[in-house]
Amino acid sequence: MKANPVVGIVGSAGAYGRWLTQFLSRQMGLDVIGHDPVAPESLGEAELLARADVLIFSAPIRHTPELIRHYAVLGGGREREQLWLDITSIKQAPVAAMLESSAEVVGLHPMTAPPKSPTLKGRVMVVCEARVQRWRPWVQQLCTALEAECVHTTPEHHDRVMALVQAMVHATHLAQAGVLRDYVPMLGELQALMPYRSASFELDTAIIARILSLNPSIYEDIQFGNPYVAEMLDRLLDQLQTLRELVRRGDDAARAQFRSRFLLDNRRALGDTALADGNYSYERVGYLLADLTEALALSVYLPEDRAGSLRALLHVFERHGISLSSIHSSRTPAGELHFRIGFDHASEAAALAAAAREIDNSGIGRVLAR
């Protein structure tokens, strides 16, 4: 194992391939090379395989196992000193394909789309160590640098869990999207429903929007590529059909069955701790949504990422006698860190305007257009 290995990315032109290239080169200081059929300037397969010490497969889920087997044949045993990784949402098939090579093998699954931040801090990454000895210290170094919350498991257990964590979540929200589509002629499009929103509805429609905004092939492969999804869908359909029949009956006995099966039994199954934690998370998100709908607010970009920058910004509002009601940070698609600041309803418009001008003119930050 080399201290500073050359990393080759198969699928380097894809969204995650690009993010990995930046992370490995900027955060870990490694030499990163890549091959991608859609990038003619990238290295050829043979050269990539010959030069790389670590090979990462970042390709569409449905093509990944076949692609890995192609590289195993191409390597012809010369890859025995290498470490092979994949970052797909399904683990059994890609890991099995990598094990057909002579390389050491670890399957990775970052539980997020390519983030706007430089690391996976605050996100989960599943790690499946299938065959690794010499490269284990470097794998640990990679996990540490990624700053992810790493969960270690087997490929089979991963896929069974993902049938719930990913496929079930996507399936239920895509079904909700279909119901919303059916009701458009009667009640209008989603924008017409949002004035009546609850926090739950707003969260669900945000997830729907997220799914429908990203790469369709990823969501397709998560449903069709996981061997445990069909069983999960059968169970999900059974629950919905039972609920439908109880509602259609509508009598006191049906209501009692509903309370028992869907509320009391599920409450006992999930347990008090999970319910308390989940309810607290829901309340926190609800408070966040409420803050973000505050009309009296400014969004500010701080160009200097240094200690004291935020303090200097907040002192501007203090000098103008403006009380803050909330402050939240977020990143733009370009990765800029923005602060959204909400103000007390009694704040004067003239004072806010003066504070905004001072922020812009002083160079402390840039007030963003609303």
C-alpha positions as CSV (number, residue, x, y, z in Angstrom):
1,M,0.0,0.0,0.0
2,K,1.3,3.4,-1.0
3,A,1.2,6.4,1.4
4,N,-0.2,8.6,-1.4
5,P,-1.8,6.3,-3.9
6,V,-2.9,7.3,-7.4
7,V,-6.7,7.1,-7.5
8,G,-8.5,6.2,-10.7
9,I,-12.2,6.9,-11.1
10,V,-14.3,5.0,-13.6
11,G,-17.1,7.4,-14.4
12,S,-15.1,10.5,-13.6
13,A,-17.4,12.8,-15.6
14,G,-20.5,11.9,-13.6
15,A,-21.8,14.0,-10.7
16,Y,-20.3,11.9,-8.0
17,G,-17.1,11.3,-10.1
18,R,-16.6,15.0,-10.3
19,W,-17.2,15.5,-6.6
20,L,-14.8,12.7,-5.7
21,T,-12.1,14.1,-7.9
22,Q,-12.3,17.4,-6.1
23,F,-12.4,15.8,-2.7
24,L,-9.5,13.4,-3.2
25,S,-7.3,16.0,-4.9
26,R,-8.2,19.0,-2.6
27,Q,-8.9,17.4,0.7
28,M,-6.5,14.5,0.6
29,G,-3.9,15.9,-1.8
30,L,-3.9,12.8,-4.0
31,D,-3.2,12.4,-7.7
32,V,-6.6,11.6,-9.3
33,I,-7.0,10.2,-12.9
34,G,-10.2,9.1,-14.6
35,H,-11.9,7.4,-17.5
36,D,-15.4,8.1,-18.7
37,P,-16.9,7.3,-22.1
38,V,-18.6,10.7,-22.3
39,A,-15.3,12.5,-21.7
40,P,-13.0,11.9,-24.8
41,E,-10.1,13.7,-23.1
42,S,-10.1,11.2,-20.2
43,L,-7.5,8.3,-20.0
44,G,-8.1,5.0,-21.8
45,E,-9.2,2.0,-19.7
46,A,-5.9,0.2,-20.0
47,E,-3.8,3.2,-19.0
48,L,-6.1,4.0,-16.1
49,L,-5.9,0.4,-14.8
50,A,-2.1,0.4,-15.2
51,R,-1.5,3.7,-13.4
52,A,-4.1,3.6,-10.6
53,D,-3.4,2.1,-7.1
54,V,-7.0,2.6,-6.1
55,L,-9.9,2.2,-8.5
56,I,-13.3,3.6,-7.8
57,F,-16.3,2.7,-9.8
58,S,-18.8,5.5,-10.1
59,A,-21.2,4.4,-12.8
60,P,-24.9,4.0,-13.2
61,I,-26.2,1.2,-11.0
62,R,-27.5,-1.1,-13.7
63,H,-24.1,-1.0,-15.6
64,T,-21.7,-1.2,-12.6
65,P,-21.4,-5.0,-12.2
66,E,-20.8,-5.6,-15.9
67,L,-18.3,-2.7,-16.0
68,I,-16.4,-4.1,-13.0
69,R,-16.2,-7.6,-14.6
70,H,-14.8,-5.9,-17.8
71,Y,-12.0,-4.3,-15.7
72,A,-11.4,-7.6,-13.9
73,V,-10.8,-9.3,-17.3
74,L,-8.7,-6.4,-18.5
75,G,-6.6,-6.5,-15.4
76,G,-5.8,-10.2,-15.8
77,G,-4.6,-10.5,-12.2
78,R,-2.3,-7.5,-12.4
79,E,-4.8,-5.7,-10.1
80,R,-3.8,-7.8,-7.1
81,E,-1.9,-4.9,-5.5
82,Q,-4.8,-2.5,-6.0
83,L,-7.9,-1.5,-3.9
84,W,-11.2,-1.5,-5.7
85,L,-14.2,0.5,-4.5
86,D,-17.7,1.2,-5.8
87,I,-20.1,3.9,-4.6
88,T,-23.4,2.6,-5.9
89,S,-26.7,2.4,-4.0
90,I,-26.9,-1.4,-4.4
91,K,-24.0,-3.5,-2.9
92,Q,-24.4,-7.2,-3.5
93,A,-24.0,-7.3,-7.2
94,P,-21.1,-4.7,-7.5
95,V,-19.2,-6.3,-4.6
96,A,-19.6,-9.8,-6.0
97,A,-18.3,-8.5,-9.3
98,M,-15.3,-6.9,-7.7
99,L,-14.5,-10.1,-5.8
100,E,-14.0,-11.8,-9.2
101,S,-10.9,-9.7,-9.5
102,S,-7.7,-10.2,-7.6
103,A,-7.9,-6.7,-5.9
104,E,-8.8,-5.9,-2.4
105,V,-12.5,-4.9,-2.3
106,V,-14.7,-2.5,-0.3
107,G,-18.1,-1.4,-1.2
108,L,-19.2,2.2,-0.3
109,H,-22.6,3.9,-0.3
110,P,-22.7,7.6,0.6
111,M,-26.3,8.2,1.7
112,T,-26.6,11.5,-0.2
113,A,-26.4,13.0,-3.6
114,P,-23.1,14.7,-4.3
115,P,-23.1,17.4,-1.6
116,K,-22.4,21.1,-2.0
117,S,-20.0,20.9,0.9
118,P,-16.4,19.7,0.6
119,T,-16.9,16.6,2.7
120,L,-19.7,14.2,3.8
121,K,-19.9,15.8,7.3
122,G,-23.3,15.2,8.8
123,R,-24.1,12.4,6.3
124,V,-24.0,8.6,6.6
125,M,-21.8,6.4,4.5
126,V,-22.3,2.6,4.5
127,V,-19.0,0.6,4.3
128,C,-18.9,-3.1,3.2
129,E,-15.4,-4.5,3.7
130,A,-15.5,-7.6,1.5
131,R,-11.8,-8.4,1.1
132,V,-9.3,-5.9,2.6
133,Q,-6.1,-6.3,4.5
134,R,-3.1,-4.2,3.3
135,W,-5.4,-1.4,2.3
136,R,-7.5,-1.2,5.5
137,P,-5.5,1.7,7.1
138,W,-6.0,3.7,3.9
139,V,-9.7,2.9,3.8
140,Q,-9.9,4.2,7.4
141,Q,-7.9,7.3,6.4
142,L,-10.5,7.8,3.6
143,C,-13.4,7.5,5.9
144,T,-11.9,9.9,8.4
145,A,-11.2,12.5,5.7
146,L,-14.7,12.2,4.4
147,E,-16.0,13.0,7.9
148,A,-19.0,10.8,7.3
149,E,-20.8,8.7,9.9
150,C,-19.7,5.3,8.7
151,V,-21.9,2.2,9.2
152,H,-20.2,-1.1,8.6
153,T,-22.3,-4.0,7.3
154,T,-22.5,-6.8,4.7
155,P,-23.6,-6.3,1.1
156,E,-26.7,-8.4,1.7
157,H,-27.8,-6.6,4.9
158,H,-27.2,-3.3,3.1
159,D,-29.5,-4.2,0.2
160,R,-32.2,-5.4,2.6
161,V,-32.0,-2.2,4.6
162,M,-32.0,-0.1,1.4
163,A,-35.2,-1.7,0.3
164,L,-36.7,0.3,3.3
165,V,-34.5,3.3,3.7
166,Q,-34.4,4.2,0.0
167,A,-36.8,2.2,-2.1
168,M,-39.8,2.4,0.3
169,V,-39.4,6.1,0.8
170,H,-39.1,6.8,-2.9
171,A,-42.0,4.5,-3.8
172,T,-44.4,6.1,-1.3
173,H,-43.5,9.6,-2.4
174,L,-43.7,8.8,-6.1
175,A,-47.2,7.3,-5.4
176,Q,-48.2,10.5,-3.6
177,A,-46.9,12.4,-6.6
178,G,-49.2,10.3,-8.8
179,V,-52.2,11.0,-6.6
180,L,-51.5,14.8,-6.7
181,R,-51.3,14.5,-10.4
182,D,-54.7,12.8,-10.5
183,Y,-56.3,15.6,-8.5
184,V,-54.9,18.5,-10.6
185,P,-58.2,18.8,-12.7
186,M,-60.2,19.1,-9.5
187,L,-58.0,21.0,-7.1
188,G,-55.2,22.5,-9.2
189,E,-51.5,22.1,-9.2
190,L,-49.3,21.8,-6.2
191,Q,-48.9,25.6,-5.8
192,A,-52.6,25.9,-5.3
193,L,-52.4,23.4,-2.4
194,M,-49.5,25.0,-0.6
195,P,-51.5,27.8,1.1
196,Y,-53.3,25.0,3.0
197,R,-50.1,23.1,3.9
198,S,-49.3,21.4,7.2
199,A,-45.7,20.9,8.1
200,S,-46.1,17.2,7.2
201,F,-47.5,18.0,3.7
202,E,-44.7,20.6,3.2
203,L,-42.0,18.0,4.1
204,D,-43.6,15.3,1.9
205,T,-43.9,17.6,-1.1
206,A,-40.3,18.7,-0.6
207,I,-39.1,15.1,-0.8
208,I,-41.3,14.6,-3.9
209,A,-39.7,17.7,-5.5
210,R,-36.2,16.4,-4.6
211,I,-36.8,13.0,-6.1
212,L,-38.3,14.5,-9.3
213,S,-35.5,17.0,-9.7
214,L,-32.6,14.6,-9.7
215,N,-31.4,11.9,-12.1
216,P,-34.3,9.6,-13.0
217,S,-32.1,6.7,-13.7
218,I,-30.8,6.6,-10.1
219,Y,-34.4,6.2,-8.7
220,E,-35.3,3.7,-11.4
221,D,-32.3,1.5,-10.6
222,I,-32.9,1.7,-6.8
223,Q,-36.4,0.2,-7.4
224,F,-35.4,-2.3,-10.2
225,G,-31.8,-3.2,-9.1
226,N,-32.4,-4.3,-5.5
227,P,-33.6,-7.9,-5.2
228,Y,-35.5,-7.1,-2.0
229,V,-37.7,-4.3,-3.3
230,A,-40.5,-6.5,-4.7
231,E,-41.1,-8.1,-1.3
232,M,-41.2,-4.7,0.4
233,L,-43.7,-3.4,-2.2
234,D,-45.9,-6.4,-1.5
235,R,-45.9,-5.6,2.2
236,L,-46.5,-1.9,1.6
237,L,-49.4,-2.7,-0.7
238,D,-50.9,-5.0,1.8
239,Q,-50.8,-2.3,4.5
240,L,-52.5,0.2,2.1
241,Q,-55.1,-2.3,1.0
242,T,-56.0,-3.1,4.6
243,L,-56.3,0.6,5.4
244,R,-58.5,1.1,2.4
245,E,-60.9,-1.7,3.4
246,L,-61.2,-0.4,6.9
247,V,-62.0,3.1,5.7
248,R,-64.6,1.7,3.3
249,R,-66.3,-0.2,6.1
250,G,-66.3,2.8,8.3
251,D,-68.0,1.2,11.3
252,D,-66.9,1.2,14.9
253,A,-65.3,-2.2,14.5
254,A,-63.2,-0.9,11.6
255,R,-62.1,2.1,13.6
256,A,-61.1,-0.1,16.4
257,Q,-59.0,-2.3,14.0
258,F,-57.4,0.8,12.6
259,R,-56.4,2.1,16.1
260,S,-55.0,-1.4,17.0
261,R,-53.1,-2.2,13.8
262,F,-52.0,1.1,12.5
263,L,-51.5,3.1,15.7
264,L,-51.0,1.0,18.8
265,D,-49.2,-2.0,17.2
266,N,-46.9,0.3,15.2
267,R,-46.2,2.4,18.3
268,R,-45.2,-0.6,20.3
269,A,-43.0,-1.9,17.4
270,L,-41.1,1.3,17.0
271,G,-40.6,1.8,20.7
272,D,-40.7,4.8,23.0
273,T,-37.1,5.9,22.3
274,A,-37.5,6.0,18.5
275,L,-40.8,7.8,18.8
276,A,-39.4,10.4,21.1
277,D,-36.3,11.0,18.9
278,G,-38.4,11.1,15.7
279,N,-41.0,13.5,17.2
280,Y,-38.2,15.8,18.4
281,S,-36.6,15.8,14.9
282,Y,-40.0,16.6,13.4
283,E,-40.5,19.5,15.7
284,R,-37.1,20.9,15.0
285,V,-37.7,20.7,11.2
286,G,-41.1,22.4,11.8
287,Y,-39.4,25.3,13.6
288,L,-36.9,25.6,10.8
289,L,-39.7,25.7,8.1
290,A,-41.4,28.4,10.2
291,D,-38.2,30.4,10.4
292,L,-37.7,30.1,6.6
293,T,-41.1,31.5,5.8
294,E,-40.3,34.7,7.8
295,A,-40.8,37.6,5.4
296,L,-38.7,40.0,7.4
297,A,-35.3,38.5,6.6
298,L,-32.0,39.0,4.8
299,S,-29.7,36.5,3.2
300,V,-26.0,37.4,3.4
301,Y,-22.9,35.8,1.8
302,L,-19.7,36.1,3.8
303,P,-16.7,36.0,1.3
304,E,-14.1,35.7,4.1
305,D,-14.3,32.2,5.7
306,R,-12.4,33.1,8.9
307,A,-13.0,33.3,12.6
308,G,-14.9,36.4,13.6
309,S,-16.6,36.9,10.2
310,L,-20.1,36.1,11.6
311,R,-19.5,38.1,14.7
312,A,-18.6,41.2,12.6
313,L,-21.8,40.7,10.6
314,L,-24.0,40.4,13.8
315,H,-22.4,43.6,15.2
316,V,-23.8,45.5,12.3
317,F,-27.3,44.7,13.3
318,E,-26.5,45.5,16.9
319,R,-25.2,48.9,16.0
320,H,-28.5,49.6,14.1
321,G,-30.6,48.4,17.1
322,I,-32.1,45.4,15.2
323,S,-33.1,42.3,17.1
324,L,-32.7,38.9,15.4
325,S,-35.3,36.2,15.6
326,S,-33.4,33.4,13.8
327,I,-30.2,32.6,11.9
328,H,-29.6,29.7,9.6
329,S,-26.8,28.7,7.2
330,S,-27.0,26.9,3.9
331,R,-25.0,26.4,0.8
332,T,-25.8,27.3,-2.8
333,P,-25.3,24.9,-5.7
334,A,-22.0,26.6,-6.2
335,G,-21.0,25.9,-2.7
336,E,-21.2,29.4,-1.2
337,L,-22.1,29.5,2.5
338,H,-25.0,31.9,3.0
339,F,-26.6,33.0,6.3
340,R,-30.4,33.7,6.3
341,I,-31.2,36.0,9.2
342,G,-34.8,36.7,10.4
343,F,-35.7,39.8,12.4
344,D,-38.1,40.8,15.1
345,H,-41.4,42.0,13.7
346,A,-40.9,45.4,15.3
347,S,-37.7,46.1,13.4
348,E,-37.8,49.2,11.3
349,A,-37.5,49.0,7.6
350,A,-35.2,52.0,7.5
351,A,-32.8,50.4,10.0
352,L,-32.7,47.2,8.1
353,A,-32.0,49.0,4.8
354,A,-29.1,51.0,6.5
355,A,-27.7,47.8,8.0
356,A,-27.8,46.1,4.5
357,R,-26.0,49.1,3.0
358,E,-23.3,48.9,5.6
359,I,-22.8,45.2,5.1
360,D,-22.3,45.7,1.3
361,N,-20.2,48.9,1.6
362,S,-17.9,47.6,4.3
363,G,-17.0,44.4,2.6
364,I,-18.1,42.3,5.5
365,G,-20.5,40.5,3.3
366,R,-22.9,40.7,0.3
367,V,-26.6,41.0,0.8
368,L,-28.4,38.8,-1.6
369,A,-31.3,39.8,-3.7
370,R,-34.6,38.5,-2.3
